[in-house]
């Protein structure tokens, strides 16, 4: 098992980080994936699924002193946008 791990490490180091799953996929598939990943899907998803005061998590944040548009955390310096779905 260690020999296999050593061999895999050797191949990884020899490639210098220039290989990945994209090397095994058709270019059309890679392009489609990158287009979807760079699109406005996350922003549109957020707008369509925006939480309101009926959501328990939203209520808990409001009770803790959070205001919409404000960052999370003690210094309000955390993320201001929700984590993307999917």
N, C-alpha and C positions, 0 to 999 in steps of 0.2 A: 504494500500500500504506500509506503514511503517512497519507493522507487517511482511509482506513478505520479505522486505529488511532485517529486523532484523533476521528473520529465516535463510535467505540465508547467511548472515554474520556469524551467529552462526555455520552453517554447514561448511563454509569455514575455520573458525578458528579451529573447532574441527578436521578437516582433516589434519591440519598442513601443507598444501601445497602439500600433497602427492597424490592428485587426479588430473585428467585432462582428456582431450578428449581421450588420449591413453588408458585409463581404459575402454573405451566403444567400442573400435575398436578391430577387430581380430588382433592377434599378427603379422600375416603375412602382414597385411596392414601397421602396424606400422613399421615393419622392412623394407618394400619397401620404405616408406616415408623417413626414416632415411638414407637409402642407397642413394636415389636420392639427399637428402639435403647435404650429406657429399661428394658427388662425385665431379668431376671436371667440372660439367656443367657450372658454372659461368665463369670459365677461358676459356673454349672452346667457350662459347657464346660470350665473349669479343673478342676473336681472330677472330671469324667469322664475327662479326659486328663492327670491329674497325673503328672508324671515321678517315677520312682523311681531307685534306685541302679543299675539296669540301663542307664540312659540315659548315653551318653558325655558329653554336656554337663553333666549333673548331677554325674558323677564329677569332671570337670575343675573345676567350681566348688568342690566339697568339698575337692579337693586344694589349691586356692588359698586355703583358709581360710574359705570361706563356710559358714554354717549356715542351715538352713531357717527362714524367717521373718525373716531378717536382710536389710537393704537391700544393694543392690549398690554397689560403688565402694570407694575407699580408706578413706573414713570411715564406711562402711556406711550412708550416708544416701540411697542411690538407691532405685529402685523395689523394692517388696516383692512386688507381684503381677505375674504375667506379662502380656505384651502380649496383648490379646484376639485370638482367631482369627476371621477373617471379618469 
